[in-house]
């Protein structure tokens, strides 16, 4: 029972991390966004603000990946 629950948690965290990393790779903070204040712009893209958003998303994705690994390892311990 606990093995199955931990396996589901690991799978869900793995999917969550993939979504977060995909979002981090595609996010752009544009001119006019409140987060863009003080940034350097290339065209309509706020460079520093985009980096900051990508950094936060990458942090959450790494945390989700770590949790997926931990849940998977615990599931293996409880498999028998």
SENUMI-246746 format. One record per atom (N, C-alpha, C, O): chain; residue number from 1; atom name; x, y, z. Coordinates in Angstrom, 1 decimal. Example, Ala and Ser with C-alpha at 12.3 -4.5 7.8 and 13.67 -1.06 7.14 Angstrom:
REM residues 2
cadena: A&num: 1&atomo: N&east: 13.2&north: -5.7&up: 7.8
cadena: A&num: 1&atomo: CA&east: 12.3&north: -4.5&up: 7.8
cadena: A&num: 1&atomo: C&east: 13.2&north: -3.3&up: 7.8
cadena: A&num: 1&atomo: O&east: 14.2&north: -3.3&up: 8.5
cadena: A&num: 2&atomo: N&east: 12.8&north: -2.2&up: 7.1
cadena: A&num: 2&atomo: CA&east: 13.7&north: -1.1&up: 7.1
cadena: A&num: 2&atomo: C&east: 12.9&north: 0.0&up: 7.9
cadena: A&num: 2&atomo: O&east: 13.4&north: 1.1&up: 8.0
REM end
This chain:
REM residues 80
cadena: A&num: 1&atomo: N&east: 0.8&north: -1.2&up: 0.0
cadena: A&num: 1&atomo: CA&east: 0.0&north: 0.0&up: 0.0
cadena: A&num: 1&atomo: C&east: 0.9&north: 1.3&up: 0.0
cadena: A&num: 1&atomo: O&east: 0.7&north: 2.1&up: -0.9
cadena: A&num: 2&atomo: N&east: 1.8&north: 1.4&up: 1.0
cadena: A&num: 2&atomo: CA&east: 2.7&north: 2.5&up: 1.0
cadena: A&num: 2&atomo: C&east: 3.6&north: 2.6&up: -0.2
cadena: A&num: 2&atomo: O&east: 3.9&north: 3.7&up: -0.7
cadena: A&num: 3&atomo: N&east: 4.0&north: 1.5&up: -0.7
cadena: A&num: 3&atomo: CA&east: 4.8&north: 1.4&up: -1.9
cadena: A&num: 3&atomo: C&east: 4.1&north: 2.1&up: -3.1
cadena: A&num: 3&atomo: O&east: 4.6&north: 2.9&up: -3.8
cadena: A&num: 4&atomo: N&east: 2.8&north: 1.7&up: -3.2
cadena: A&num: 4&atomo: CA&east: 2.0&north: 2.3&up: -4.3
cadena: A&num: 4&atomo: C&east: 1.8&north: 3.8&up: -4.2
cadena: A&num: 4&atomo: O&east: 1.9&north: 4.5&up: -5.1
cadena: A&num: 5&atomo: N&east: 1.5&north: 4.2&up: -3.0
cadena: A&num: 5&atomo: CA&east: 1.3&north: 5.7&up: -2.7
cadena: A&num: 5&atomo: C&east: 2.6&north: 6.4&up: -3.0
cadena: A&num: 5&atomo: O&east: 2.6&north: 7.5&up: -3.7
cadena: A&num: 6&atomo: N&east: 3.7&north: 5.9&up: -2.6
cadena: A&num: 6&atomo: CA&east: 5.0&north: 6.6&up: -2.8
cadena: A&num: 6&atomo: C&east: 5.4&north: 6.6&up: -4.3
cadena: A&num: 6&atomo: O&east: 5.9&north: 7.5&up: -4.8
cadena: A&num: 7&atomo: N&east: 5.0&north: 5.5&up: -5.0
cadena: A&num: 7&atomo: CA&east: 5.2&north: 5.5&up: -6.5
cadena: A&num: 7&atomo: C&east: 4.4&north: 6.5&up: -7.2
cadena: A&num: 7&atomo: O&east: 4.9&north: 7.1&up: -8.1
cadena: A&num: 8&atomo: N&east: 3.1&north: 6.7&up: -6.8
cadena: A&num: 8&atomo: CA&east: 2.3&north: 7.7&up: -7.4
cadena: A&num: 8&atomo: C&east: 2.8&north: 9.1&up: -7.1
cadena: A&num: 8&atomo: O&east: 2.8&north: 10.0&up: -7.9
cadena: A&num: 9&atomo: N&east: 3.3&north: 9.3&up: -5.9
cadena: A&num: 9&atomo: CA&east: 3.9&north: 10.6&up: -5.5
cadena: A&num: 9&atomo: C&east: 5.1&north: 10.9&up: -6.4
cadena: A&num: 9&atomo: O&east: 5.3&north: 12.0&up: -6.9
cadena: A&num: 10&atomo: N&east: 6.0&north: 9.9&up: -6.6
cadena: A&num: 10&atomo: CA&east: 7.2&north: 10.0&up: -7.4
cadena: A&num: 10&atomo: C&east: 6.8&north: 10.3&up: -8.8
cadena: A&num: 10&atomo: O&east: 7.4&north: 11.2&up: -9.5
cadena: A&num: 11&atomo: N&east: 5.8&north: 9.7&up: -9.4
cadena: A&num: 11&atomo: CA&east: 5.4&north: 9.9&up: -10.7
cadena: A&num: 11&atomo: C&east: 4.8&north: 11.3&up: -10.9
cadena: A&num: 11&atomo: O&east: 5.1&north: 12.0&up: -11.8
cadena: A&num: 12&atomo: N&east: 4.0&north: 11.7&up: -9.9
cadena: A&num: 12&atomo: CA&east: 3.4&north: 13.1&up: -10.0
cadena: A&num: 12&atomo: C&east: 4.4&north: 14.2&up: -9.9
cadena: A&num: 12&atomo: O&east: 4.4&north: 15.2&up: -10.6
cadena: A&num: 13&atomo: N&east: 5.4&north: 14.0&up: -9.0
cadena: A&num: 13&atomo: CA&east: 6.5&north: 14.9&up: -8.8
cadena: A&num: 13&atomo: C&east: 7.4&north: 15.0&up: -10.1
cadena: A&num: 13&atomo: O&east: 7.8&north: 16.1&up: -10.5
cadena: A&num: 14&atomo: N&east: 7.6&north: 13.9&up: -10.7
cadena: A&num: 14&atomo: CA&east: 8.3&north: 13.8&up: -12.0
cadena: A&num: 14&atomo: C&east: 7.6&north: 14.6&up: -13.1
cadena: A&num: 14&atomo: O&east: 8.3&north: 15.3&up: -13.8
cadena: A&num: 15&atomo: N&east: 6.3&north: 14.4&up: -13.2
cadena: A&num: 15&atomo: CA&east: 5.5&north: 15.2&up: -14.2
cadena: A&num: 15&atomo: C&east: 5.6&north: 16.7&up: -13.8
cadena: A&num: 15&atomo: O&east: 5.7&north: 17.5&up: -14.7
cadena: A&num: 16&atomo: N&east: 5.4&north: 17.0&up: -12.6
cadena: A&num: 16&atomo: CA&east: 5.4&north: 18.4&up: -12.1
cadena: A&num: 16&atomo: C&east: 6.8&north: 19.1&up: -12.5
cadena: A&num: 16&atomo: O&east: 6.8&north: 20.2&up: -13.0
cadena: A&num: 17&atomo: N&east: 7.9&north: 18.4&up: -12.2
cadena: A&num: 17&atomo: CA&east: 9.2&north: 18.9&up: -12.5
cadena: A&num: 17&atomo: C&east: 9.3&north: 19.1&up: -14.0
cadena: A&num: 17&atomo: O&east: 9.9&north: 20.1&up: -14.5
cadena: A&num: 18&atomo: N&east: 8.9&north: 18.2&up: -14.8
cadena: A&num: 18&atomo: CA&east: 8.9&north: 18.4&up: -16.3
cadena: A&num: 18&atomo: C&east: 8.1&north: 19.6&up: -16.8
cadena: A&num: 18&atomo: O&east: 8.6&north: 20.4&up: -17.6
cadena: A&num: 19&atomo: N&east: 7.0&north: 19.8&up: -16.2
cadena: A&num: 19&atomo: CA&east: 6.1&north: 21.0&up: -16.6
cadena: A&num: 19&atomo: C&east: 6.8&north: 22.2&up: -16.1
cadena: A&num: 19&atomo: O&east: 6.9&north: 23.2&up: -16.9
cadena: A&num: 20&atomo: N&east: 7.4&north: 22.3&up: -14.9
cadena: A&num: 20&atomo: CA&east: 8.1&north: 23.5&up: -14.5
cadena: A&num: 20&atomo: C&east: 9.3&north: 23.8&up: -15.3
cadena: A&num: 20&atomo: O&east: 9.5&north: 25.0&up: -15.6
cadena: A&num: 21&atomo: N&east: 10.1&north: 22.8&up: -15.7
cadena: A&num: 21&atomo: CA&east: 11.2&north: 23.0&up: -16.5
cadena: A&num: 21&atomo: C&east: 10.9&north: 23.5&up: -17.9
cadena: A&num: 21&atomo: O&east: 11.5&north: 24.3&up: -18.5
cadena: A&num: 22&atomo: N&east: 9.8&north: 22.9&up: -18.4
cadena: A&num: 22&atomo: CA&east: 9.3&north: 23.4&up: -19.7
cadena: A&num: 22&atomo: C&east: 8.9&north: 24.8&up: -19.6
cadena: A&num: 22&atomo: O&east: 9.2&north: 25.6&up: -20.5
cadena: A&num: 23&atomo: N&east: 8.1&north: 25.2&up: -18.6
cadena: A&num: 23&atomo: CA&east: 7.7&north: 26.6&up: -18.4
cadena: A&num: 23&atomo: C&east: 8.9&north: 27.5&up: -18.3
cadena: A&num: 23&atomo: O&east: 8.9&north: 28.6&up: -18.8
cadena: A&num: 24&atomo: N&east: 9.9&north: 27.1&up: -17.5
cadena: A&num: 24&atomo: CA&east: 11.1&north: 27.9&up: -17.3
cadena: A&num: 24&atomo: C&east: 11.8&north: 28.2&up: -18.6
cadena: A&num: 24&atomo: O&east: 12.4&north: 29.3&up: -18.8
cadena: A&num: 25&atomo: N&east: 11.8&north: 27.2&up: -19.5
cadena: A&num: 25&atomo: CA&east: 12.5&north: 27.4&up: -20.8
cadena: A&num: 25&atomo: C&east: 11.7&north: 28.2&up: -21.8
cadena: A&num: 25&atomo: O&east: 12.3&north: 28.7&up: -22.8
cadena: A&num: 26&atomo: N&east: 10.4&north: 28.5&up: -21.5
cadena: A&num: 26&atomo: CA&east: 9.6&north: 29.2&up: -22.5
cadena: A&num: 26&atomo: C&east: 9.1&north: 30.6&up: -21.9
cadena: A&num: 26&atomo: O&east: 8.5&north: 31.3&up: -22.7
cadena: A&num: 27&atomo: N&east: 9.3&north: 30.8&up: -20.7
cadena: A&num: 27&atomo: CA&east: 8.8&north: 32.1&up: -20.1
cadena: A&num: 27&atomo: C&east: 9.5&north: 33.3&up: -20.6
cadena: A&num: 27&atomo: O&east: 10.7&north: 33.3&up: -20.7
cadena: A&num: 28&atomo: N&east: 8.8&north: 34.3&up: -20.9
cadena: A&num: 28&atomo: CA&east: 9.3&north: 35.6&up: -21.2
cadena: A&num: 28&atomo: C&east: 8.6&north: 36.7&up: -20.5
cadena: A&num: 28&atomo: O&east: 7.4&north: 36.8&up: -20.5
cadena: A&num: 29&atomo: N&east: 9.3&north: 37.6&up: -19.9
cadena: A&num: 29&atomo: CA&east: 8.7&north: 38.8&up: -19.2
cadena: A&num: 29&atomo: C&east: 8.8&north: 39.9&up: -20.2
cadena: A&num: 29&atomo: O&east: 9.9&north: 40.3&up: -20.7
cadena: A&num: 30&atomo: N&east: 7.7&north: 40.5&up: -20.6
cadena: A&num: 30&atomo: CA&east: 7.6&north: 41.5&up: -21.6
cadena: A&num: 30&atomo: C&east: 7.5&north: 42.9&up: -21.1
cadena: A&num: 30&atomo: O&east: 7.2&north: 43.1&up: -19.9
cadena: A&num: 31&atomo: N&east: 7.8&north: 43.8&up: -21.9
cadena: A&num: 31&atomo: CA&east: 7.6&north: 45.3&up: -21.5
cadena: A&num: 31&atomo: C&east: 6.2&north: 45.5&up: -21.0
cadena: A&num: 31&atomo: O&east: 5.3&north: 45.0&up: -21.6
cadena: A&num: 32&atomo: N&east: 6.1&north: 46.2&up: -20.0
cadena: A&num: 32&atomo: CA&east: 4.8&north: 46.5&up: -19.4
cadena: A&num: 32&atomo: C&east: 4.4&north: 45.6&up: -18.2
cadena: A&num: 32&atomo: O&east: 3.5&north: 46.0&up: -17.5
cadena: A&num: 33&atomo: N&east: 5.1&north: 44.5&up: -18.1
cadena: A&num: 33&atomo: CA&east: 4.8&north: 43.6&up: -17.0
cadena: A&num: 33&atomo: C&east: 5.5&north: 44.3&up: -15.7
cadena: A&num: 33&atomo: O&east: 6.6&north: 44.8&up: -15.8
cadena: A&num: 34&atomo: N&east: 4.8&north: 44.3&up: -14.6
cadena: A&num: 34&atomo: CA&east: 5.3&north: 44.9&up: -13.4
cadena: A&num: 34&atomo: C&east: 6.7&north: 44.3&up: -12.9
cadena: A&num: 34&atomo: O&east: 7.4&north: 45.0&up: -12.3
cadena: A&num: 35&atomo: N&east: 6.9&north: 43.1&up: -13.3
cadena: A&num: 35&atomo: CA&east: 8.2&north: 42.5&up: -12.9
cadena: A&num: 35&atomo: C&east: 9.3&north: 43.0&up: -13.8
cadena: A&num: 35&atomo: O&east: 10.5&north: 42.7&up: -13.4
cadena: A&num: 36&atomo: N&east: 9.0&north: 43.7&up: -14.8
cadena: A&num: 36&atomo: CA&east: 10.1&north: 44.2&up: -15.8
cadena: A&num: 36&atomo: C&east: 10.7&north: 45.5&up: -15.4
cadena: A&num: 36&atomo: O&east: 11.6&north: 45.9&up: -16.0
cadena: A&num: 37&atomo: N&east: 10.2&north: 46.1&up: -14.3
cadena: A&num: 37&atomo: CA&east: 10.8&north: 47.4&up: -13.9
cadena: A&num: 37&atomo: C&east: 12.3&north: 47.2&up: -13.5
cadena: A&num: 37&atomo: O&east: 12.6&north: 46.4&up: -12.7
cadena: A&num: 38&atomo: N&east: 13.1&north: 48.1&up: -14.1
cadena: A&num: 38&atomo: CA&east: 14.5&north: 48.1&up: -13.9
cadena: A&num: 38&atomo: C&east: 15.3&north: 47.1&up: -14.7
cadena: A&num: 38&atomo: O&east: 16.5&north: 47.0&up: -14.6
cadena: A&num: 39&atomo: N&east: 14.7&north: 46.4&up: -15.6
cadena: A&num: 39&atomo: CA&east: 15.4&north: 45.4&up: -16.5
cadena: A&num: 39&atomo: C&east: 15.9&north: 46.1&up: -17.7
cadena: A&num: 39&atomo: O&east: 15.4&north: 47.1&up: -18.1
cadena: A&num: 40&atomo: N&east: 16.9&north: 45.5&up: -18.3
cadena: A&num: 40&atomo: CA&east: 17.4&north: 45.8&up: -19.6
cadena: A&num: 40&atomo: C&east: 16.5&north: 45.1&up: -20.7
cadena: A&num: 40&atomo: O&east: 16.1&north: 43.9&up: -20.4
cadena: A&num: 41&atomo: N&east: 16.1&north: 45.8&up: -21.7
cadena: A&num: 41&atomo: CA&east: 15.2&north: 45.2&up: -22.7
cadena: A&num: 41&atomo: C&east: 16.0&north: 44.9&up: -24.0
cadena: A&num: 41&atomo: O&east: 16.8&north: 45.7&up: -24.5
cadena: A&num: 42&atomo: N&east: 15.6&north: 43.8&up: -24.6
cadena: A&num: 42&atomo: CA&east: 16.0&north: 43.4&up: -26.0
cadena: A&num: 42&atomo: C&east: 14.7&north: 43.2&up: -26.7
cadena: A&num: 42&atomo: O&east: 14.0&north: 42.2&up: -26.5
cadena: A&num: 43&atomo: N&east: 14.4&north: 44.2&up: -27.6
cadena: A&num: 43&atomo: CA&east: 13.1&north: 44.2&up: -28.2
cadena: A&num: 43&atomo: C&east: 12.1&north: 44.5&up: -27.1
cadena: A&num: 43&atomo: O&east: 12.2&north: 45.5&up: -26.4
cadena: A&num: 44&atomo: N&east: 11.1&north: 43.6&up: -26.9
cadena: A&num: 44&atomo: CA&east: 10.1&north: 43.7&up: -25.8
cadena: A&num: 44&atomo: C&east: 10.3&north: 42.8&up: -24.6
cadena: A&num: 44&atomo: O&east: 9.5&north: 42.8&up: -23.7
cadena: A&num: 45&atomo: N&east: 11.5&north: 42.1&up: -24.6
cadena: A&num: 45&atomo: CA&east: 11.8&north: 41.2&up: -23.6
cadena: A&num: 45&atomo: C&east: 12.6&north: 41.8&up: -22.5
cadena: A&num: 45&atomo: O&east: 13.7&north: 42.4&up: -22.8
cadena: A&num: 46&atomo: N&east: 12.2&north: 41.7&up: -21.2
cadena: A&num: 46&atomo: CA&east: 13.0&north: 42.2&up: -20.1
cadena: A&num: 46&atomo: C&east: 13.9&north: 41.1&up: -19.7
cadena: A&num: 46&atomo: O&east: 13.5&north: 40.1&up: -19.1
cadena: A&num: 47&atomo: N&east: 15.2&north: 41.3&up: -19.9
cadena: A&num: 47&atomo: CA&east: 16.2&north: 40.3&up: -19.7
cadena: A&num: 47&atomo: C&east: 16.4&north: 39.8&up: -18.3
cadena: A&num: 47&atomo: O&east: 16.2&north: 38.7&up: -18.0
cadena: A&num: 48&atomo: N&east: 16.7&north: 40.8&up: -17.4
cadena: A&num: 48&atomo: CA&east: 16.9&north: 40.4&up: -16.0
cadena: A&num: 48&atomo: C&east: 15.6&north: 39.8&up: -15.3
cadena: A&num: 48&atomo: O&east: 15.7&north: 38.9&up: -14.6
cadena: A&num: 49&atomo: N&east: 14.5&north: 40.4&up: -15.6
cadena: A&num: 49&atomo: CA&east: 13.2&north: 39.9&up: -15.1
cadena: A&num: 49&atomo: C&east: 12.9&north: 38.5&up: -15.6
cadena: A&num: 49&atomo: O&east: 12.4&north: 37.6&up: -14.8
cadena: A&num: 50&atomo: N&east: 13.2&north: 38.2&up: -16.9
cadena: A&num: 50&atomo: CA&east: 13.0&north: 36.9&up: -17.4
cadena: A&num: 50&atomo: C&east: 14.0&north: 35.9&up: -16.7
cadena: A&num: 50&atomo: O&east: 13.5&north: 34.8&up: -16.4
cadena: A&num: 51&atomo: N&east: 15.2&north: 36.3&up: -16.5
cadena: A&num: 51&atomo: CA&east: 16.2&north: 35.4&up: -15.8
cadena: A&num: 51&atomo: C&east: 15.7&north: 35.1&up: -14.4
cadena: A&num: 51&atomo: O&east: 15.8&north: 34.0&up: -13.9
cadena: A&num: 52&atomo: N&east: 15.1&north: 36.1&up: -13.7
cadena: A&num: 52&atomo: CA&east: 14.6&north: 35.9&up: -12.3
cadena: A&num: 52&atomo: C&east: 13.5&north: 34.9&up: -12.3
cadena: A&num: 52&atomo: O&east: 13.4&north: 34.1&up: -11.4
cadena: A&num: 53&atomo: N&east: 12.5&north: 35.1&up: -13.2
cadena: A&num: 53&atomo: CA&east: 11.4&north: 34.1&up: -13.3
cadena: A&num: 53&atomo: C&east: 11.9&north: 32.7&up: -13.6
cadena: A&num: 53&atomo: O&east: 11.4&north: 31.7&up: -13.0
cadena: A&num: 54&atomo: N&east: 12.8&north: 32.6&up: -14.6
cadena: A&num: 54&atomo: CA&east: 13.4&north: 31.3&up: -14.9
cadena: A&num: 54&atomo: C&east: 14.1&north: 30.7&up: -13.7
cadena: A&num: 54&atomo: O&east: 13.9&north: 29.5&up: -13.5
cadena: A&num: 55&atomo: N&east: 14.8&north: 31.5&up: -13.0
cadena: A&num: 55&atomo: CA&east: 15.5&north: 31.0&up: -11.8
cadena: A&num: 55&atomo: C&east: 14.5&north: 30.4&up: -10.8
cadena: A&num: 55&atomo: O&east: 14.7&north: 29.3&up: -10.2
cadena: A&num: 56&atomo: N&east: 13.4&north: 31.1&up: -10.5
cadena: A&num: 56&atomo: CA&east: 12.4&north: 30.6&up: -9.5
cadena: A&num: 56&atomo: C&east: 11.8&north: 29.3&up: -10.0
cadena: A&num: 56&atomo: O&east: 11.6&north: 28.4&up: -9.2
cadena: A&num: 57&atomo: N&east: 11.4&north: 29.3&up: -11.3
cadena: A&num: 57&atomo: CA&east: 10.8&north: 28.1&up: -11.8
cadena: A&num: 57&atomo: C&east: 11.8&north: 26.9&up: -11.8
cadena: A&num: 57&atomo: O&east: 11.4&north: 25.8&up: -11.5
cadena: A&num: 58&atomo: N&east: 13.1&north: 27.2&up: -12.1
cadena: A&num: 58&atomo: CA&east: 14.1&north: 26.1&up: -12.1
cadena: A&num: 58&atomo: C&east: 14.3&north: 25.6&up: -10.6
cadena: A&num: 58&atomo: O&east: 14.5&north: 24.4&up: -10.4
cadena: A&num: 59&atomo: N&east: 14.2&north: 26.5&up: -9.7
cadena: A&num: 59&atomo: CA&east: 14.3&north: 26.1&up: -8.3
cadena: A&num: 59&atomo: C&east: 13.2&north: 25.1&up: -7.9
cadena: A&num: 59&atomo: O&east: 13.5&north: 24.1&up: -7.3
cadena: A&num: 60&atomo: N&east: 12.0&north: 25.5&up: -8.2
cadena: A&num: 60&atomo: CA&east: 10.8&north: 24.6&up: -7.9
cadena: A&num: 60&atomo: C&east: 10.9&north: 23.3&up: -8.7
cadena: A&num: 60&atomo: O&east: 10.5&north: 22.3&up: -8.1
cadena: A&num: 61&atomo: N&east: 11.4&north: 23.3&up: -9.9
cadena: A&num: 61&atomo: CA&east: 11.5&north: 22.1&up: -10.7
cadena: A&num: 61&atomo: C&east: 12.6&north: 21.2&up: -10.1
cadena: A&num: 61&atomo: O&east: 12.4&north: 20.0&up: -10.0
cadena: A&num: 62&atomo: N&east: 13.7&north: 21.7&up: -9.6
cadena: A&num: 62&atomo: CA&east: 14.7&north: 20.9&up: -9.0
cadena: A&num: 62&atomo: C&east: 14.2&north: 20.3&up: -7.7
cadena: A&num: 62&atomo: O&east: 14.5&north: 19.2&up: -7.3
cadena: A&num: 63&atomo: N&east: 13.4&north: 21.1&up: -6.9
cadena: A&num: 63&atomo: CA&east: 12.8&north: 20.6&up: -5.7
cadena: A&num: 63&atomo: C&east: 11.9&north: 19.4&up: -6.0
cadena: A&num: 63&atomo: O&east: 11.9&north: 18.4&up: -5.3
cadena: A&num: 64&atomo: N&east: 11.0&north: 19.6&up: -7.0
cadena: A&num: 64&atomo: CA&east: 10.1&north: 18.5&up: -7.4
cadena: A&num: 64&atomo: C&east: 10.8&north: 17.3&up: -7.8
cadena: A&num: 64&atomo: O&east: 10.4&north: 16.1&up: -7.5
cadena: A&num: 65&atomo: N&east: 11.9&north: 17.4&up: -8.5
cadena: A&num: 65&atomo: CA&east: 12.7&north: 16.3&up: -9.0
cadena: A&num: 65&atomo: C&east: 13.4&north: 15.6&up: -7.8
cadena: A&num: 65&atomo: O&east: 13.4&north: 14.4&up: -7.7
cadena: A&num: 66&atomo: N&east: 13.9&north: 16.4&up: -6.8
cadena: A&num: 66&atomo: CA&east: 14.4&north: 15.8&up: -5.6
cadena: A&num: 66&atomo: C&east: 13.4&north: 15.0&up: -4.8
cadena: A&num: 66&atomo: O&east: 13.7&north: 13.9&up: -4.3
cadena: A&num: 67&atomo: N&east: 12.2&north: 15.5&up: -4.7
cadena: A&num: 67&atomo: CA&east: 11.1&north: 14.8&up: -4.0
cadena: A&num: 67&atomo: C&east: 10.7&north: 13.6&up: -4.8
cadena: A&num: 67&atomo: O&east: 10.4&north: 12.5&up: -4.2
cadena: A&num: 68&atomo: N&east: 10.7&north: 13.6&up: -6.1
cadena: A&num: 68&atomo: CA&east: 10.4&north: 12.4&up: -6.9
cadena: A&num: 68&atomo: C&east: 11.4&north: 11.3&up: -6.6
cadena: A&num: 68&atomo: O&east: 11.1&north: 10.2&up: -6.5
cadena: A&num: 69&atomo: N&east: 12.7&north: 11.7&up: -6.6
cadena: A&num: 69&atomo: CA&east: 13.7&north: 10.7&up: -6.3
cadena: A&num: 69&atomo: C&east: 13.6&north: 10.2&up: -4.9
cadena: A&num: 69&atomo: O&east: 13.8&north: 9.0&up: -4.7
cadena: A&num: 70&atomo: N&east: 13.4&north: 11.0&up: -4.0
cadena: A&num: 70&atomo: CA&east: 13.2&north: 10.5&up: -2.6
cadena: A&num: 70&atomo: C&east: 12.0&north: 9.6&up: -2.5
cadena: A&num: 70&atomo: O&east: 12.1&north: 8.6&up: -1.8
cadena: A&num: 71&atomo: N&east: 10.9&north: 10.0&up: -3.0
cadena: A&num: 71&atomo: CA&east: 9.7&north: 9.1&up: -3.0
cadena: A&num: 71&atomo: C&east: 9.9&north: 7.8&up: -3.7
cadena: A&num: 71&atomo: O&east: 9.5&north: 6.7&up: -3.2
cadena: A&num: 72&atomo: N&east: 10.6&north: 7.8&up: -4.8
cadena: A&num: 72&atomo: CA&east: 11.0&north: 6.6&up: -5.5
cadena: A&num: 72&atomo: C&east: 11.9&north: 5.7&up: -4.7
cadena: A&num: 72&atomo: O&east: 11.7&north: 4.5&up: -4.6
cadena: A&num: 73&atomo: N&east: 12.9&north: 6.3&up: -4.1
cadena: A&num: 73&atomo: CA&east: 13.8&north: 5.5&up: -3.2
cadena: A&num: 73&atomo: C&east: 13.0&north: 4.9&up: -2.0
cadena: A&num: 73&atomo: O&east: 13.3&north: 3.7&up: -1.7
cadena: A&num: 74&atomo: N&east: 12.2&north: 5.7&up: -1.4
cadena: A&num: 74&atomo: CA&east: 11.4&north: 5.1&up: -0.3
cadena: A&num: 74&atomo: C&east: 10.4&north: 4.0&up: -0.8
cadena: A&num: 74&atomo: O&east: 10.2&north: 3.1&up: -0.1
cadena: A&num: 75&atomo: N&east: 9.9&north: 4.2&up: -2.0
cadena: A&num: 75&atomo: CA&east: 9.0&north: 3.2&up: -2.5
cadena: A&num: 75&atomo: C&east: 9.7&north: 1.9&up: -2.7
cadena: A&num: 75&atomo: O&east: 9.2&north: 0.8&up: -2.5
cadena: A&num: 76&atomo: N&east: 11.0&north: 2.0&up: -3.1
cadena: A&num: 76&atomo: CA&east: 11.8&north: 0.7&up: -3.3
cadena: A&num: 76&atomo: C&east: 12.0&north: 0.1&up: -1.9
cadena: A&num: 76&atomo: O&east: 12.1&north: -1.2&up: -1.8
cadena: A&num: 77&atomo: N&east: 12.2&north: 0.9&up: -0.9
cadena: A&num: 77&atomo: CA&east: 12.4&north: 0.3&up: 0.5
cadena: A&num: 77&atomo: C&east: 11.2&north: -0.4&up: 1.0
cadena: A&num: 77&atomo: O&east: 11.3&north: -1.4&up: 1.7
cadena: A&num: 78&atomo: N&east: 10.0&north: 0.1&up: 0.6
cadena: A&num: 78&atomo: CA&east: 8.8&north: -0.5&up: 1.1
cadena: A&num: 78&atomo: C&east: 8.2&north: -1.5&up: 0.1
cadena: A&num: 78&atomo: O&east: 7.0&north: -1.9&up: 0.2
cadena: A&num: 79&atomo: N&east: 8.9&north: -1.9&up: -0.9
cadena: A&num: 79&atomo: CA&east: 8.4&north: -2.7&up: -2.0
cadena: A&num: 79&atomo: C&east: 8.1&north: -4.1&up: -1.5
cadena: A&num: 79&atomo: O&east: 7.2&north: -4.8&up: -2.1
cadena: A&num: 80&atomo: N&east: 8.8&north: -4.6&up: -0.5
cadena: A&num: 80&atomo: CA&east: 8.5&north: -6.0&up: -0.1
cadena: A&num: 80&atomo: C&east: 8.0&north: -6.0&up: 1.3
cadena: A&num: 80&atomo: O&east: 7.7&north: -7.1&up: 1.8
REM end
